[in-house]
Amino acid sequence: MELPTNLNPDEASPAWMNKADNTWQLTAATLVGLQSIPGLVILYGSMVKKKWAVNSAFMAFYAFAAVLVCWVGWGFRMSFGGKLVVFLGKPAVALDEKFLLGQAFLGLFPTATMVFFQGVFAGITLILVAVLWCPDGWLAKLGVIDYSGGFVVHLSAGVAGFTAAFWVGPRTEKDRERFAPPNNIILMLAGAGLLWMAGVVQGWAAIIMGIVSGSVPWYTMMVLHDKVKILRHVDDPMAVFHTHAVAGTLGGILTGLFAVPKLCRIFYMVLDWEKYIGLLYGLQSGRTSAGFRQIGLQLGGVLFVIGWNVVVTSSICLLIRLIVPLRLDHDELQIGYGAVHGEEAFALIDKESAGLENAEMNRAFGFENSKMNVAFDVEENSSMASRSISEFQLV
């Protein structure tokens, strides 16, 4: 019996490609991309004070766009191509048609789909550690487990962000001494809702991991932060160290505790899948030494990712500092990044009629004699809180 014409292999749909696999991979990649744009844009733009909202949103846009260009320029083949040295791949362009339309190294879909899928992860992380997610990476060969990015996404981003904050320096004393509420809690919740996986552990273990990975970062952020000198010294307004680095570390270590070989087989699709043995499974099956080995590998992965990101991020920051300053001057910091971007996050009231810091803002934007519509900031301008709502001019 002959297949329908649309199911016959051709140049656009070769025999090795599974259309369902390709469709799902593209869908999953799009969902991950939505976590960055608009997910992180909404979340970070809403979490900070109004005067930093535009800059926080722009940083997510700039980073995502820059990473995608670097990714196809050299990043993908550096991560998943040939080996340059034992811990570093060989950079090369991933834009050639023959390369993109060939079968990916993993799965029944083209390399172009894999470039897109891994690229959105790189975009949300900024640094993708290839030694884990490349089958030929030395950590992957050792047996380090990282199912959904606890190491390559969260730990990397948390450590890199914390290291960058160290080199950039703190905000002004005024901004640091007072806790400012989010400028838009509703949008902050919407952004958090767009950011959403456990797959190599059983359901009950996933619940335990969720509880631990939620409560321990909260404890380090709310209690330990003020007691540890390095945490007090580094200004981390988005708490990326706690919410990403600490949580990613816990996720990686707990995976070594709860991992089940058969579930690892589903994801890793390798012949030696039986080597992925969580400590609890090892104790239960009489393979205790293999379980302790997995815990040791997970701890080793944590240490390598931390060291890698500290060195690479510090090198990048020091290089940038040779070309341009890493931070604004004092006067611009007092006003906010509106002084640089020339934009306001919200246009709700007539700022001139309200008389709120008019001179500084007008000088910063270069139009001292014109009216300007900006947002009403209750935290910074509490003296205006008693004014009648009828005085607010919506635009």
C-alpha positions, 0 to 999 in steps of 0.5 A: 500500500502506498503512502499518501503523497504528503507522507512520502520523504522529500528534500523538505521531509527526509526519511530520517525525520520524525515530524511529530518529534520536530514539531514538539521540539520547536514548540518546547523551544518556543515555550522556553523562549517565552520565559525570557521574552516576555517572561523575564522582561515583565518579571524584572521590569516589575520587581524594581523601583520605577526609575529602574524599570525600563533598564531592567526590561531592556537588559533582558532584551539586549542580552537575549538578542546578543546571545542569539547572534553569538550562538549562531556565530560560534556558540552552538558549534563550540558547545556541540561540535568538535573539541578544541581542548578537553574542556572547550569546544571548537567555535564555528558558524552554524548558518550553513544550509547543509549543516542546518538541514542535516540530522541533529546529533540527538533526536529525529529532527534537523540540526536547525531545530537543535540550534533553536532549542539550545539557543533559547536556553543559552539566551535565558542563561547567557552562559551555556556550559557545553560540557554537560549537555554535549554528549561528548562533554567530559562531565557528561561522560563522567555521568553528571546528571542535569535534566532541565538546566539546574547546572547549565541554566540556574547555577550558571546564571546565578553565579555569573550574575553575582560575579558581575554584581561584584565588579559593577558595584552597589547601588547608591546608599539611598537605594540600598538602605530602603526596601522598595516595593515592586513598581507593579505587583500584578505584572510581576506575578504575570512574569513569574507565572511565565517562568515554569521541571523534574524528569529523572526522579519519581513524583514524590521526590520531585515534591521534596525537591520543590519544597527544599529548593523553595525554602532553602533559598528563602532562608539564605536570602532572608536570614543568612544574607545579612550574616555573611560578609560577601553576601552583604558586600555584593549588591544583588537587587534581583536576588539571583544568587539565592533564587538561581545559584542556591536553588540550582545547586540544591536541584543538582545535588538532590538529583544525585540523591533521588535519580532512578536509572530507568527514568534517566534512560528516557532522557539520556538515551545512552547504552550505559544508562544504568550508571545513573544511580541516585543514592537512595536508589543505590541504598535500596538496590544494594549499590551504595557505592554507585549512589555515593559516586553519583552524589560526588559527581554532582558536587564536582559538577557544582564546583566546576560550574561555579569556578567556570562562571566566576573566571569567565564572567570576571574576565568579561567584566574586566575587558568591558571595563577597559573600554567603557565604564561598568556603571553610571556616575553618581548623578545619573544613579540618583535619577535612574536609568531614565537619564540614559534611555530617555524613557519612562516605564509608565506615563500616568501623571503630569510631572511638572504640575505635581512638582516632583523632582522636576529640575533634575529630570528635565536637565537629564533629558535635556528639555528644561522648559517642557512638560513631561508625563511620568509615573507616580512613585508613592515610595519616593514621593510620599508627600504626594500621597494625600493629593486628590485622584482627580489631580492625576492626569491619565495619558 
